[in-house]
Structures are given as structure tokens and as C-alpha cells.
């Protein structure tokens, strides 16, 4: 038993000595470095020196793969030639190594280069022409116009001017009507808007209920019975009248006397209770032409002109009443 215990202690001692020796070898190996000139270690040099020298901290010159030592060299002196004094790493190449693939980036277009620039244009303006020409043609209605071929005839009676104008207008369109026959087809009434008021043989210059005449409505109705497309109009404008004349269509107009100016209408209430406007010397003429200053008229067997202002004044008393034949 004692022999076995002694053997164990001897083995433990041998093992401890072996571990201590291995550790010492590792420490001595790590402190060992090659002297640059004689190949001796720093430990040996210290042991042989009779003086105590300051031992610098050991520098390990072990090359690090993939890392190039940094030396701050001015741009003008940079060169791929190895710098003296630095250790040369044999397995490293002096050629440039591309670590990342190169990319070509397209320029970013600013929004202003993508959006077209719209130049401001002045707004078009339109001015209606007066008497200017459009496409080489005079504006409509023109400044002057006249209808040829209208023949006037004298009245048979003092108050049959409406029938005479209607018959002459029908003849212009090729429809022949006897004046007395036309008068016989007009209804009788105390209201000139409905029929003839009074007797055709009485003197002129009165207003209803005395003998007076007839307004446009009944006259146009008789003309339509003869096949003409006659239209009565109240409130016809001067431009509309000129347009009819310029289109070759004469117009019957209700005026005062022989187209006199300076008269005013009179309110009259017939038996049906509807108040209307009448005027002494109520009369009709056929308008066959106009110019910038004058209006050309046929009045029975007479032909004459009046100034535009005089005609408009006389025509306006009964509200621009007229008859024209549609094409």
C-alpha cells in the first residue's frame, strides 16, 4: 500500500515538471527574435552585455495578408516603387485589385427637363366687321341694295292703299290679283288688327271708329290664300328690313301719310276690348331699296326717297309693322 502511494506521488511530480517545462519553452519561444545582423536573440544579447540597456518592445514583423502598410506620401511623390525600410511582402501584388464591380449611373433628370415648357400665347380677339369684307365679299347686309322689277300703280280709292300695295307685291312674285277682288276678301271690323275699318271711299286722315283702313295681319292672310308665303311682322328691325331688300325681297311697310315724320300713335280700344295703337293718315308703301342715307319707296303710282331717319321715324309709329314674302 505504501509502495503504491509513493509511486503515485512520483508520477504526479513528473507530470508537473513536464507541464512547467512546456510552458517555459512557449514563453522563451515567444520572446525569441532574430537579430538583424548576427541572427542572435535579444535575450542572448542582454545576457552578454556588461551594461544594462533599455530593451525596446519587440516588434513583430509578421506579414498580414491583404493589408497594405499605410505611409502618408504626398501626391507628387507617390509611386508604385517599394519604399526602402519597409518590409516587402512577397505574396502581395502591386497591381490594383478591384474590390467592387464598376457601375455606370444614368443622370437623374430634373422634373423641369421632363415637362415641356409651354409658352404663353396671347388670347385671340375678335372684332365684328362693320362694312369690312370677309373672304372678298361685303358684309351682310351691305351698305346699299335695291330691288328692281317692282311696278307701282295708282290706287282706285282713297283708302285702299293696303290692297294696292299687296296686289303690286303679288305681281312682283308672278301672282296677278285684281285690286277690287282683293278688297272684297278683306273682312270688315272696327278693329284694324282684324279687318278693314270703314269705307274705302271715305277721306283719309281719320282714326277708328271712323273710316281708317286695315293693319298687316288681315292683308297677309289674303296673300297667303293666293299661295304666297306672306308673313306679317311687328317690331321688324332696320337691319332685318335691309337684309330682306339685299336678298331681293321687297317689303310692305306701314307709315304715316307719304312717309311723314313727327307723328305719334293714338291708343284706341275697339269693341273687343283690346287696346291698340292707331294713327291718323295711316298708309302703306313698298320698300324697294336703301343706301347709307336714303330709303327708296313705291307709293301707288309714285316713286320717291326719304332719308333713313325720316323713314324710321314714320315707320316706327305703328311699331315697325311690315309684310314680306318668304322664299
FENZI-V311547 format. One record per pair of residues at least 12 apart in sequence whose ideal C-beta (glycine too) atoms are under 10 Angstrom apart, sorted by sequence separation. I is the first residue (numbers start at 1). J is the second residue. If there is no record, write none. Layout:
I:J  I:J
This chain:
31:43  32:44  43:55  71:83  82:94  131:143  152:164  153:165  167:179  170:182  197:209  198:210  199:211  220:232  241:253  265:277  266:278  285:297  286:298  293:305  294:306  295:307  28:41  42:55  81:94  130:143  152:165  166:179  167:180  183:196  197:210  198:211  200:213  219:232  220:233  264:277  265:278  266:279  285:298  286:299  294:307  295:308  42:56  69:83  71:85  80:94  153:167  163:177  167:181  186:200  197:211  198:212  200:214  216:230  218:232  265:279  266:280  285:299  286:300  291:305  293:307  294:308  295:309  297:311  28:43  71:86  80:95  153:168  163:178  164:179  167:182  192:207  196:211  197:212  198:213  216:231  217:232  236:251  264:279  265:280  284:299  285:300  288:303  290:305  293:308  295:310  296:311  42:58  80:96  152:168  163:179  166:182  167:183  192:208  196:212  197:213  198:214  216:232  263:279  264:280  283:299  284:300  289:305  292:308  293:309  294:310  295:311  69:86  151:168  163:180  166:183  183:200  191:208  196:213  197:214  215:232  216:233  217:234  236:253  263:280  265:282  283:300  285:302  286:303  291:308  294:311  295:312  69:87  150:168  153:171  163:181  164:182  190:208  191:209  196:214  197:215  216:234  233:251  263:281  285:303  290:308  150:169  152:171  160:179  163:182  164:183  189:208  190:209  195:214  196:215  215:234  263:282  285:304  295:314  69:89  151:171  160:180  162:182  163:183  166:186  180:200  192:212  194:214  195:215  232:252  234:254  295:315  68:89  150:171  151:172  162:183  163:184  192:213  193:214  194:215  260:281  285:306  290:311  67:89  149:171  150:172  157:179  160:182  163:185  190:212  192:214  193:215  195:217  196:218  230:252  257:279  66:89  149:172  156:179  157:180  160:183  163:186  191:214  192:215  193:216  194:217  195:218  196:219  256:279  257:280  258:281  260:283  63:87  65:89  68:92  148:172  155:179  156:180  159:183  162:186  191:215  192:216  193:217  194:218  255:279  256:280  257:281  259:283  287:311  33:58  62:87  63:88  64:89  66:91  67:92  147:172  189:214  192:217  193:218  254:279  256:281  257:282  258:283  32:58  33:59  61:87  63:89  65:91  66:92  68:94  153:179  157:183  160:186  188:214  192:218  255:281  256:282  257:283  259:285  285:311  31:58  33:60  34:61  63:90  65:92  156:183  186:213  187:214  191:218  255:282  256:283  258:285  30:58  33:61  63:91  64:92  186:214  254:282  255:283  259:287  287:315  63:92  189:218  223:252  254:283  255:284  285:314  30:60  162:192  188:218  253:283  254:284  255:285  285:315  66:97  183:214  187:218  253:284  254:285  283:314  186:218  220:252  252:284  253:285  255:287  163:196  185:218  186:219  219:252  252:285  253:286  281:314  162:196  185:219  187:221  251:285  252:286  253:287  186:221  187:222  219:254  251:286  252:287  279:314  282:317  287:322  160:196  185:221  186:222  216:252  250:286  251:287  259:295  281:317  282:318  159:196  163:200  182:219  185:222  216:253  250:287  251:288  284:321  286:323  287:324  159:197  162:200  184:222  185:223  216:254  250:288  259:297  279:317  284:322  159:198  161:200  183:222  215:254  250:289  258:297  278:317  279:318  282:321  284:323  159:199  160:200  182:222  185:225  214:254  259:299  277:317  278:318  158:199  159:200  160:201  181:222  182:223  185:226  193:234  213:254  258:299  277:318  157:199  158:200  159:201  245:287  253:295  255:297  257:299  258:300  276:318  277:319  157:200  158:201  159:202  161:204  182:225  244:287  245:288  246:289  276:319  156:200  157:201  158:202  159:203  182:226  245:289  246:290  253:297  255:299  258:302  277:321  155:200  156:201  157:202  158:203  159:204  177:222  181:226  242:287  245:290  259:304  261:306  158:204  177:223  241:287  252:298  258:304  259:305  260:306  261:307  158:205  159:206  242:289  259:306  175:223  242:290  250:298  258:306  259:307  261:309  262:310  177:226  241:290  261:310  163:213  166:216  169:219  173:223  176:226  245:295  260:310  261:311  263:313  162:213  163:214  175:226  177:228  245:296  255:306  259:310  261:312  262:313  263:314  265:316  266:317  159:211  161:213  162:214  170:222  175:227  205:257  238:290  259:311  261:313  262:314  265:317  158:211  159:212  160:213  161:214  162:215  166:219  170:223  173:226  175:228  204:257  242:295  260:313  261:314  263:316  264:317  265:318  159:213  160:214  162:216  165:219  166:220  169:223  173:227  174:228  241:295  259:313  260:314  261:315  263:317  265:319  158:213  159:214  173:228  255:310  259:314  261:316  262:317  263:318  162:218  163:219  166:222  167:223  170:226  173:229  212:268  255:311  258:314  259:315  261:317  162:219  166:223  170:227  173:230  238:295  256:313  257:314  260:317  170:228  207:265  208:266  253:311  255:313  256:314  163:222  167:226  169:228  207:266  209:268  255:314  256:315  162:222  166:226  170:230  208:268  254:314  255:315  256:316  169:230  207:268  208:269  209:270  215:276  253:314  254:315  255:316  256:317  166:228  192:254  208:270  209:271  215:277  253:315  255:317  256:318  215:278  254:317  255:318  166:230  254:318  213:278  219:284  253:318  254:319  212:278  242:308  254:320  255:321  212:279  215:282  253:320  254:321  208:276  212:280  213:281  214:282  216:284  253:321  254:322  213:282  215:284  252:321  253:322  254:323  208:278  210:280  212:282  213:283  214:284  238:308  241:311  252:322  253:323  197:268  207:278  213:284  241:312  251:322  252:323  253:324  206:278  207:279  251:323  252:324  197:270  207:280  238:311  250:323  251:324  252:325  206:280  207:281  208:282  238:312  241:315  250:324  251:325  205:280  206:281  207:282  249:324  250:325  172:248  173:249  192:268  194:270  204:280  205:281  206:282  249:325  172:249  173:250  191:268  193:270  204:281  205:282  238:315  247:324  249:326  172:250  190:268  191:269  192:270  194:272  204:282  238:316  244:322  249:327  191:270  193:272  204:283  236:315  241:320  245:324  248:327  169:249  190:270  191:271  194:274  240:320  244:324  247:327  169:250  189:270  190:271  191:272  193:274  197:278  235:316  241:322  244:325  168:250  169:251  189:271  190:272  191:273  194:276  238:320  240:322  244:326  169:252  189:272  191:274  193:276  236:319  237:320  241:324  168:252  192:276  234:318  235:319  236:320  240:324  165:250  191:276  192:277  193:278  197:282  234:319  235:320  236:321  165:251  166:252  192:278  233:319  234:320  235:321  236:322  165:252  191:278  233:320  234:321  235:322  236:323  165:253  233:321  234:322  236:324  165:254  232:321  233:322  162:252  192:282  232:322  233:323  161:252  231:322  232:323  233:324  162:254  231:323  232:324  161:254  230:323  231:324  230:324  231:325  228:323  229:324  230:325  231:326  229:325  230:326  141:238  145:242  147:244  228:325  229:326  141:239  144:242  145:243  147:245  228:326  229:327  140:239  141:240  143:242  145:244  146:245  147:246  149:248  141:241  142:242  145:245  146:246  147:247  148:248  150:250  223:323  141:242  142:243  144:245  145:246  147:248  149:250  224:325  140:242  141:243  144:246  145:247  146:248  147:249  148:250  216:318  220:322  223:325  140:243  141:244  142:245  143:246  145:248  147:250  215:318  220:323  141:245  142:246  146:250  147:251  215:319  217:321  219:323  220:324  141:246  216:321  220:325  140:246  141:247  215:321  216:322  217:323  140:247  216:323  138:246  172:286  169:284  172:288  169:286  165:283  166:284  168:286  165:284  162:282  164:284  165:285  166:286  161:282  162:283  163:284  165:286  161:283  162:284  164:286  159:282  161:284  159:283  160:284  161:285  192:318  169:298  168:298  168:300  152:285  165:298  168:301  152:286  165:299  151:286  164:299  165:300  150:286  152:288  164:300  150:287  164:301  150:288  161:299  147:286  149:288  150:289  161:300  147:287  148:288  160:300  147:288  148:289  146:288  147:289  145:288  146:289  145:289  146:290  155:299  156:300  144:289  145:290  146:291  152:297  153:298  155:300  144:290  145:291  150:296  152:298  154:300  155:301  143:290  144:291  151:298  152:299  153:300  154:301  142:290  143:291  144:292  150:298  152:300  153:301  154:302  141:290  142:291  143:292  144:293  147:296  152:301  144:294  146:296  151:301  152:302  175:325  145:296  147:298  152:303  144:296  151:303  173:325  150:303  172:325  169:323  173:327  169:324  170:325  169:325  166:323  165:323  131:292  162:323
